Amino acid sequence: GQQVMQIPQYQHVQEGEDFTTYCNSSTTLSNIQWYKQRPGGHPVFLIQLVKSGEVKKQKRLTFQFGEAKKNSSLHITATQTTDVGTYFCAGLGTYKYIFGTGTRLKVLA
Amino acid sequence: KAGVTQTPRYLIKTRGQQVTLSCSPISGHRSVSWYQQTPGQGLQFLFEYFSETQRNKGNFPGRFSGRQFSNSRSEMNVSTLELGDSALYLCASSLVVTGAGNTIYFGEGSWLTVV
């Protein structure tokens, strides 16, 4: 079946350092979405990528969709303590979203 | 506008019991999806309802069921609870059925503990 893997599973960074999480699908995706879940909270939608090779930016966050639409990345520049949480990608497969395993980010002040 | 509302937020059940969770989607949203989140398995899709019909189903046993009402509110039921059913159950709503690539909005979830 369709699978979406994310790496790394955990990442600890010093405040001010950059952070990147990668998402890889076993199949081509129609689109990909990114979510952030704070500790004890629920996933909150960040962004959706649809086009092959698409790059979108939200302040310090940069999202990229691969040319083959099978992988994606989220890069955070100069992390802040407010960036703490788990970042999930979700790929649209056949009529349902397949969520990645998530990357838990911890930012050390 | 109000977000996705899930009730109850927290509950404790005993093995063998059954539980019903409720979800009210964002006003105007007609699709409701349910997910199970556990530390070991991550976010797993249970099922999606649109216009009172189940449109898609994940790989869960028949003990997990759901329904949607004419006002788009949805319930999910888990019968004969097992310890492994302890999880955060998340409801997500969207304007139209998944497949159109629309954004899904999650509720705060229902924390179920089975003892």
Interface residues (C-beta under 8 A of the other chain):
Chain A: G1 S30 N31 Q33 Y35 G41 H42 P43 V44 F45 Q48 V50 F88 A90 L92 Y95 K96 Y97 I98 F99 G100 T101 G102
Chain B: S33 Y35 G42 L43 Q44 F45 E48 R55 N56 G58 N59 L90 V97 T98 G99 G101 T103 I104 Y105 F106 G107 E108 G109
